[in-house]
């Protein structure tokens, strides 16, 4: 009787083990199929995020932190945040001939929170333009780098600049959104997205789209032209 019990247990264990193996094999196969099908589709969405996240923290995150600090009246923290981006502001001066540092320093000295945030919004706009310029200077040859820069520029618009545009000029907001879509399409598809046919980049269309985006934003934020 004991031998029979052992045989039954052994038989059941083997059957269960085989069942587990079959299930594991099915999951493995499904995983391989998913990876092969999804890798090309999602690599463009996954691989670009590290650089974008770092840049976003330095400006979008900084904007949010400064907004909170001005509310608290923590002007020492605001001043430190301005110093953290002094290097970037120097680059914008070289690239666009606009020196934001005196304006920011004056706003901090006079404890003018509204002016600090207005100036920071312009800093973010300048960095958006810098992202567009960097993409164009590469002739759109580096898809992932171009995509992460374009995604970051769109984050700047959506998170910081779009509120005023939508409120003051809804038609311009629609135009900007459609031109971001056009700019994305102009990057082409080197094969990262399997649900879309491969296509070459179109630098001319990208430049047209981004120039329109810049102009439509500046038409609402008129002080950006100063």
Secondary structure, 3 states (H helix, E strand, C coil): CHHHHHHHHHHHHHHHHHHHHHHHHHHHHHHHHHHHHHHHHHHHHHCCHHHHHHHHHHHHHHHHHHHHHHHHCCHHHHHHHHHHCHHHHHHHHHHHCCCCHHHHHHHHHCCCHHHHHHHHHHHHHHHHHHHHHHHHHCCCCCHHHHHHHHHHHHHHHHHHHHHHHHHHCHHHHHHHHHHHHHHHHHCCECCCCCCCCCECCCHHHHHHHHHHHHHHHHHHCHHHHC
